[in-house]
Amino acid sequence: MKISGCCKAKDLTQAITKAWFENTEEWQFDETDWEIINSWRN
């Protein structure tokens, strides 16, 4: 996944989160991961 150097931080975290959720089978989330993701989404 290419990420533009000029992205806003919020756009970057949303892009990462979207990539994660598109590949959830490959990710094992723990509570800390979910806290981080939820903080991004708020």
mmCIF file as Biopython writes it, N, C-alpha, C and O atoms, coordinates in Angstrom:
data_model
#
loop_
_atom_site.group_PDB
_atom_site.id
_atom_site.type_symbol
_atom_site.label_atom_id
_atom_site.label_alt_id
_atom_site.label_comp_id
_atom_site.label_asym_id
_atom_site.label_entity_id
_atom_site.label_seq_id
_atom_site.pdbx_PDB_ins_code
_atom_site.Cartn_x
_atom_site.Cartn_y
_atom_site.Cartn_z
_atom_site.occupancy
_atom_site.B_iso_or_equiv
_atom_site.auth_seq_id
_atom_site.auth_asym_id
_atom_site.pdbx_PDB_model_num
ATOM 1   N N  . MET A ? 1  ? 0.843   -1.194  0.000  1.0 0.0 1  A 1 
ATOM 2   C CA . MET A ? 1  ? 0.000   0.000   0.000  1.0 0.0 1  A 1 
ATOM 3   C C  . MET A ? 1  ? 0.876   1.242   0.000  1.0 0.0 1  A 1 
ATOM 4   O O  . MET A ? 1  ? 1.715   1.422   0.883  1.0 0.0 1  A 1 
ATOM 5   N N  . LYS A ? 2  ? 0.679   2.088   -0.986 1.0 0.0 2  A 1 
ATOM 6   C CA . LYS A ? 2  ? 1.430   3.340   -1.035 1.0 0.0 2  A 1 
ATOM 7   C C  . LYS A ? 2  ? 0.711   4.394   -0.209 1.0 0.0 2  A 1 
ATOM 8   O O  . LYS A ? 2  ? -0.515  4.503   -0.238 1.0 0.0 2  A 1 
ATOM 9   N N  . ILE A ? 3  ? 1.499   5.165   0.525  1.0 0.0 3  A 1 
ATOM 10  C CA . ILE A ? 3  ? 0.936   6.241   1.339  1.0 0.0 3  A 1 
ATOM 11  C C  . ILE A ? 3  ? 1.639   7.537   0.949  1.0 0.0 3  A 1 
ATOM 12  O O  . ILE A ? 3  ? 2.865   7.626   1.009  1.0 0.0 3  A 1 
ATOM 13  N N  . SER A ? 4  ? 0.867   8.529   0.554  1.0 0.0 4  A 1 
ATOM 14  C CA . SER A ? 4  ? 1.438   9.808   0.158  1.0 0.0 4  A 1 
ATOM 15  C C  . SER A ? 4  ? 2.038   10.518  1.360  1.0 0.0 4  A 1 
ATOM 16  O O  . SER A ? 4  ? 1.461   10.509  2.448  1.0 0.0 4  A 1 
ATOM 17  N N  . GLY A ? 5  ? 3.193   11.132  1.162  1.0 0.0 5  A 1 
ATOM 18  C CA . GLY A ? 5  ? 3.850   11.850  2.244  1.0 0.0 5  A 1 
ATOM 19  C C  . GLY A ? 5  ? 3.095   13.088  2.673  1.0 0.0 5  A 1 
ATOM 20  O O  . GLY A ? 5  ? 3.378   13.651  3.730  1.0 0.0 5  A 1 
ATOM 21  N N  . CYS A ? 6  ? 2.124   13.527  1.856  1.0 0.0 6  A 1 
ATOM 22  C CA . CYS A ? 6  ? 1.394   14.749  2.177  1.0 0.0 6  A 1 
ATOM 23  C C  . CYS A ? 6  ? 0.064   14.482  2.849  1.0 0.0 6  A 1 
ATOM 24  O O  . CYS A ? 6  ? -0.745  15.393  3.026  1.0 0.0 6  A 1 
ATOM 25  N N  . CYS A ? 7  ? -0.165  13.231  3.224  1.0 0.0 7  A 1 
ATOM 26  C CA . CYS A ? 7  ? -1.443  12.907  3.870  1.0 0.0 7  A 1 
ATOM 27  C C  . CYS A ? 7  ? -1.558  13.596  5.220  1.0 0.0 7  A 1 
ATOM 28  O O  . CYS A ? 7  ? -0.568  13.793  5.925  1.0 0.0 7  A 1 
ATOM 29  N N  . LYS A ? 8  ? -2.790  13.957  5.564  1.0 0.0 8  A 1 
ATOM 30  C CA . LYS A ? 8  ? -3.060  14.388  6.922  1.0 0.0 8  A 1 
ATOM 31  C C  . LYS A ? 8  ? -3.002  13.179  7.834  1.0 0.0 8  A 1 
ATOM 32  O O  . LYS A ? 8  ? -3.281  12.059  7.405  1.0 0.0 8  A 1 
ATOM 33  N N  . ALA A ? 9  ? -2.644  13.396  9.085  1.0 0.0 9  A 1 
ATOM 34  C CA . ALA A ? 9  ? -2.513  12.283  10.026 1.0 0.0 9  A 1 
ATOM 35  C C  . ALA A ? 9  ? -3.828  11.511  10.135 1.0 0.0 9  A 1 
ATOM 36  O O  . ALA A ? 9  ? -3.817  10.281  10.177 1.0 0.0 9  A 1 
ATOM 37  N N  . LYS A ? 10 ? -4.955  12.216  10.180 1.0 0.0 10 A 1 
ATOM 38  C CA . LYS A ? 10 ? -6.241  11.532  10.316 1.0 0.0 10 A 1 
ATOM 39  C C  . LYS A ? 10 ? -6.510  10.661  9.095  1.0 0.0 10 A 1 
ATOM 40  O O  . LYS A ? 10 ? -6.986  9.533   9.228  1.0 0.0 10 A 1 
ATOM 41  N N  . ASP A ? 11 ? -6.205  11.183  7.898  1.0 0.0 11 A 1 
ATOM 42  C CA . ASP A ? 11 ? -6.404  10.392  6.687  1.0 0.0 11 A 1 
ATOM 43  C C  . ASP A ? 11 ? -5.515  9.157   6.702  1.0 0.0 11 A 1 
ATOM 44  O O  . ASP A ? 11 ? -5.926  8.078   6.275  1.0 0.0 11 A 1 
ATOM 45  N N  . LEU A ? 12 ? -4.298  9.324   7.195  1.0 0.0 12 A 1 
ATOM 46  C CA . LEU A ? 12 ? -3.364  8.208   7.266  1.0 0.0 12 A 1 
ATOM 47  C C  . LEU A ? 12 ? -3.881  7.122   8.190  1.0 0.0 12 A 1 
ATOM 48  O O  . LEU A ? 12 ? -3.881  5.945   7.830  1.0 0.0 12 A 1 
ATOM 49  N N  . THR A ? 13 ? -4.324  7.511   9.387  1.0 0.0 13 A 1 
ATOM 50  C CA . THR A ? 13 ? -4.808  6.508   10.332 1.0 0.0 13 A 1 
ATOM 51  C C  . THR A ? 13 ? -6.065  5.833   9.798  1.0 0.0 13 A 1 
ATOM 52  O O  . THR A ? 13 ? -6.261  4.637   10.014 1.0 0.0 13 A 1 
ATOM 53  N N  . GLN A ? 14 ? -6.925  6.586   9.099  1.0 0.0 14 A 1 
ATOM 54  C CA . GLN A ? 14 ? -8.122  5.972   8.524  1.0 0.0 14 A 1 
ATOM 55  C C  . GLN A ? 14 ? -7.745  4.986   7.434  1.0 0.0 14 A 1 
ATOM 56  O O  . GLN A ? 14 ? -8.362  3.927   7.316  1.0 0.0 14 A 1 
ATOM 57  N N  . ALA A ? 15 ? -6.733  5.322   6.630  1.0 0.0 15 A 1 
ATOM 58  C CA . ALA A ? 15 ? -6.293  4.411   5.572  1.0 0.0 15 A 1 
ATOM 59  C C  . ALA A ? 15 ? -5.734  3.124   6.163  1.0 0.0 15 A 1 
ATOM 60  O O  . ALA A ? 15 ? -6.001  2.032   5.662  1.0 0.0 15 A 1 
ATOM 61  N N  . ILE A ? 16 ? -4.953  3.264   7.235  1.0 0.0 16 A 1 
ATOM 62  C CA . ILE A ? 16 ? -4.389  2.082   7.894  1.0 0.0 16 A 1 
ATOM 63  C C  . ILE A ? 16 ? -5.510  1.240   8.490  1.0 0.0 16 A 1 
ATOM 64  O O  . ILE A ? 16 ? -5.529  0.019   8.333  1.0 0.0 16 A 1 
ATOM 65  N N  . THR A ? 17 ? -6.445  1.899   9.178  1.0 0.0 17 A 1 
ATOM 66  C CA . THR A ? 17 ? -7.555  1.181   9.792  1.0 0.0 17 A 1 
ATOM 67  C C  . THR A ? 17 ? -8.361  0.440   8.725  1.0 0.0 17 A 1 
ATOM 68  O O  . THR A ? 17 ? -8.740  -0.716  8.915  1.0 0.0 17 A 1 
ATOM 69  N N  . LYS A ? 18 ? -8.617  1.114   7.604  1.0 0.0 18 A 1 
ATOM 70  C CA . LYS A ? 18 ? -9.370  0.477   6.521  1.0 0.0 18 A 1 
ATOM 71  C C  . LYS A ? 18 ? -8.620  -0.748  6.010  1.0 0.0 18 A 1 
ATOM 72  O O  . LYS A ? 18 ? -9.225  -1.796  5.781  1.0 0.0 18 A 1 
ATOM 73  N N  . ALA A ? 19 ? -7.318  -0.624  5.832  1.0 0.0 19 A 1 
ATOM 74  C CA . ALA A ? 19 ? -6.520  -1.762  5.371  1.0 0.0 19 A 1 
ATOM 75  C C  . ALA A ? 19 ? -6.596  -2.909  6.368  1.0 0.0 19 A 1 
ATOM 76  O O  . ALA A ? 19 ? -6.703  -4.071  5.974  1.0 0.0 19 A 1 
ATOM 77  N N  . TRP A ? 20 ? -6.540  -2.587  7.660  1.0 0.0 20 A 1 
ATOM 78  C CA . TRP A ? 20 ? -6.641  -3.616  8.693  1.0 0.0 20 A 1 
ATOM 79  C C  . TRP A ? 20 ? -7.980  -4.338  8.611  1.0 0.0 20 A 1 
ATOM 80  O O  . TRP A ? 20 ? -8.037  -5.567  8.623  1.0 0.0 20 A 1 
ATOM 81  N N  . PHE A ? 21 ? -9.058  -3.559  8.528  1.0 0.0 21 A 1 
ATOM 82  C CA . PHE A ? 21 ? -10.381 -4.186  8.533  1.0 0.0 21 A 1 
ATOM 83  C C  . PHE A ? 21 ? -10.638 -4.980  7.263  1.0 0.0 21 A 1 
ATOM 84  O O  . PHE A ? 21 ? -11.459 -5.897  7.269  1.0 0.0 21 A 1 
ATOM 85  N N  . GLU A ? 22 ? -9.951  -4.644  6.169  1.0 0.0 22 A 1 
ATOM 86  C CA . GLU A ? 22 ? -10.087 -5.417  4.934  1.0 0.0 22 A 1 
ATOM 87  C C  . GLU A ? 22 ? -9.314  -6.728  5.022  1.0 0.0 22 A 1 
ATOM 88  O O  . GLU A ? 22 ? -9.507  -7.623  4.198  1.0 0.0 22 A 1 
ATOM 89  N N  . ASN A ? 23 ? -8.436  -6.842  6.024  1.0 0.0 23 A 1 
ATOM 90  C CA . ASN A ? 23 ? -7.616  -8.035  6.178  1.0 0.0 23 A 1 
ATOM 91  C C  . ASN A ? 23 ? -7.741  -8.598  7.591  1.0 0.0 23 A 1 
ATOM 92  O O  . ASN A ? 23 ? -6.766  -9.079  8.168  1.0 0.0 23 A 1 
ATOM 93  N N  . THR A ? 24 ? -8.954  -8.530  8.138  1.0 0.0 24 A 1 
ATOM 94  C CA . THR A ? 24 ? -9.124  -8.892  9.542  1.0 0.0 24 A 1 
ATOM 95  C C  . THR A ? 24 ? -8.741  -10.332 9.825  1.0 0.0 24 A 1 
ATOM 96  O O  . THR A ? 24 ? -8.333  -10.648 10.943 1.0 0.0 24 A 1 
ATOM 97  N N  . GLU A ? 25 ? -8.863  -11.216 8.837  1.0 0.0 25 A 1 
ATOM 98  C CA . GLU A ? 25 ? -8.529  -12.612 9.081  1.0 0.0 25 A 1 
ATOM 99  C C  . GLU A ? 25 ? -7.048  -12.751 9.447  1.0 0.0 25 A 1 
ATOM 100 O O  . GLU A ? 25 ? -6.654  -13.678 10.155 1.0 0.0 25 A 1 
ATOM 101 N N  . GLU A ? 26 ? -6.248  -11.823 8.956  1.0 0.0 26 A 1 
ATOM 102 C CA . GLU A ? 26 ? -4.813  -11.912 9.171  1.0 0.0 26 A 1 
ATOM 103 C C  . GLU A ? 26 ? -4.365  -11.206 10.444 1.0 0.0 26 A 1 
ATOM 104 O O  . GLU A ? 26 ? -3.200  -11.296 10.831 1.0 0.0 26 A 1 
ATOM 105 N N  . TRP A ? 27 ? -5.291  -10.504 11.097 1.0 0.0 27 A 1 
ATOM 106 C CA . TRP A ? 27 ? -4.936  -9.719  12.275 1.0 0.0 27 A 1 
ATOM 107 C C  . TRP A ? 27 ? -5.550  -10.337 13.518 1.0 0.0 27 A 1 
ATOM 108 O O  . TRP A ? 27 ? -6.711  -10.746 13.516 1.0 0.0 27 A 1 
ATOM 109 N N  . GLN A ? 28 ? -4.757  -10.400 14.576 1.0 0.0 28 A 1 
ATOM 110 C CA . GLN A ? 28 ? -5.280  -10.832 15.869 1.0 0.0 28 A 1 
ATOM 111 C C  . GLN A ? 28 ? -5.268  -9.605  16.787 1.0 0.0 28 A 1 
ATOM 112 O O  . GLN A ? 28 ? -4.221  -9.219  17.308 1.0 0.0 28 A 1 
ATOM 113 N N  . PHE A ? 29 ? -6.424  -9.012  16.974 1.0 0.0 29 A 1 
ATOM 114 C CA . PHE A ? 29 ? -6.512  -7.798  17.773 1.0 0.0 29 A 1 
ATOM 115 C C  . PHE A ? 29 ? -6.580  -8.136  19.255 1.0 0.0 29 A 1 
ATOM 116 O O  . PHE A ? 29 ? -7.262  -9.074  19.664 1.0 0.0 29 A 1 
ATOM 117 N N  . ASP A ? 30 ? -5.863  -7.357  20.044 1.0 0.0 30 A 1 
ATOM 118 C CA . ASP A ? 30 ? -6.062  -7.453  21.484 1.0 0.0 30 A 1 
ATOM 119 C C  . ASP A ? 30 ? -6.725  -6.167  21.956 1.0 0.0 30 A 1 
ATOM 120 O O  . ASP A ? 30 ? -7.000  -5.282  21.146 1.0 0.0 30 A 1 
ATOM 121 N N  . GLU A ? 31 ? -6.984  -6.052  23.246 1.0 0.0 31 A 1 
ATOM 122 C CA . GLU A ? 31 ? -7.738  -4.890  23.731 1.0 0.0 31 A 1 
ATOM 123 C C  . GLU A ? 31 ? -7.005  -3.590  23.473 1.0 0.0 31 A 1 
ATOM 124 O O  . GLU A ? 31 ? -7.632  -2.570  23.186 1.0 0.0 31 A 1 
ATOM 125 N N  . THR A ? 32 ? -5.675  -3.612  23.570 1.0 0.0 32 A 1 
ATOM 126 C CA . THR A ? 32 ? -4.908  -2.394  23.326 1.0 0.0 32 A 1 
ATOM 127 C C  . THR A ? 32 ? -5.066  -1.948  21.883 1.0 0.0 32 A 1 
ATOM 128 O O  . THR A ? 32 ? -5.227  -0.757  21.616 1.0 0.0 32 A 1 
ATOM 129 N N  . ASP A ? 33 ? -5.022  -2.900  20.939 1.0 0.0 33 A 1 
ATOM 130 C CA . ASP A ? 33 ? -5.219  -2.558  19.529 1.0 0.0 33 A 1 
ATOM 131 C C  . ASP A ? 33 ? -6.571  -1.888  19.321 1.0 0.0 33 A 1 
ATOM 132 O O  . ASP A ? 33 ? -6.672  -0.885  18.614 1.0 0.0 33 A 1 
ATOM 133 N N  . TRP A ? 34 ? -7.611  -2.448  19.941 1.0 0.0 34 A 1 
ATOM 134 C CA . TRP A ? 34 ? -8.937  -1.878  19.762 1.0 0.0 34 A 1 
ATOM 135 C C  . TRP A ? 34 ? -9.040  -0.486  20.380 1.0 0.0 34 A 1 
ATOM 136 O O  . TRP A ? 34 ? -9.723  0.385   19.841 1.0 0.0 34 A 1 
ATOM 137 N N  . GLU A ? 35 ? -8.357  -0.275  21.519 1.0 0.0 35 A 1 
ATOM 138 C CA . GLU A ? 35 ? -8.381  1.060   22.128 1.0 0.0 35 A 1 
ATOM 139 C C  . GLU A ? 35 ? -7.745  2.078   21.193 1.0 0.0 35 A 1 
ATOM 140 O O  . GLU A ? 35 ? -8.241  3.196   21.050 1.0 0.0 35 A 1 
ATOM 141 N N  . ILE A ? 36 ? -6.644  1.687   20.555 1.0 0.0 36 A 1 
ATOM 142 C CA . ILE A ? 36 ? -5.962  2.590   19.615 1.0 0.0 36 A 1 
ATOM 143 C C  . ILE A ? 36 ? -6.872  2.878   18.427 1.0 0.0 36 A 1 
ATOM 144 O O  . ILE A ? 36 ? -7.045  4.032   18.035 1.0 0.0 36 A 1 
ATOM 145 N N  . ILE A ? 37 ? -7.450  1.828   17.858 1.0 0.0 37 A 1 
ATOM 146 C CA . ILE A ? 37 ? -8.321  2.006   16.696 1.0 0.0 37 A 1 
ATOM 147 C C  . ILE A ? 37 ? -9.512  2.888   17.056 1.0 0.0 37 A 1 
ATOM 148 O O  . ILE A ? 37 ? -9.866  3.794   16.301 1.0 0.0 37 A 1 
ATOM 149 N N  . ASN A ? 38 ? -10.127 2.627   18.201 1.0 0.0 38 A 1 
ATOM 150 C CA . ASN A ? 38 ? -11.280 3.431   18.600 1.0 0.0 38 A 1 
ATOM 151 C C  . ASN A ? 38 ? -10.894 4.885   18.826 1.0 0.0 38 A 1 
ATOM 152 O O  . ASN A ? 38 ? -11.684 5.785   18.541 1.0 0.0 38 A 1 
ATOM 153 N N  . SER A ? 39 ? -9.695  5.125   19.333 1.0 0.0 39 A 1 
ATOM 154 C CA . SER A ? 39 ? -9.274  6.507   19.538 1.0 0.0 39 A 1 
ATOM 155 C C  . SER A ? 39 ? -9.092  7.215   18.197 1.0 0.0 39 A 1 
ATOM 156 O O  . SER A ? 39 ? -9.352  8.413   18.086 1.0 0.0 39 A 1 
ATOM 157 N N  . TRP A ? 40 ? -8.649  6.480   17.184 1.0 0.0 40 A 1 
ATOM 158 C CA . TRP A ? 40 ? -8.514  7.070   15.842 1.0 0.0 40 A 1 
ATOM 159 C C  . TRP A ? 40 ? -9.872  7.438   15.272 1.0 0.0 40 A 1 
ATOM 160 O O  . TRP A ? 40 ? -10.024 8.465   14.611 1.0 0.0 40 A 1 
ATOM 161 N N  . ARG A ? 41 ? -10.853 6.589   15.533 1.0 0.0 41 A 1 
ATOM 162 C CA . ARG A ? 41 ? -12.157 6.762   14.900 1.0 0.0 41 A 1 
ATOM 163 C C  . ARG A ? 41 ? -12.983 7.844   15.571 1.0 0.0 41 A 1 
ATOM 164 O O  . ARG A ? 41 ? -13.982 8.291   15.008 1.0 0.0 41 A 1 
ATOM 165 N N  . ASN A ? 42 ? -12.591 8.273   16.755 1.0 0.0 42 A 1 
ATOM 166 C CA . ASN A ? 42 ? -13.367 9.283   17.484 1.0 0.0 42 A 1 
ATOM 167 C C  . ASN A ? 42 ? -12.976 10.686  17.072 1.0 0.0 42 A 1 
ATOM 168 O O  . ASN A ? 42 ? -13.530 11.657  17.586 1.0 0.0 42 A 1 
#
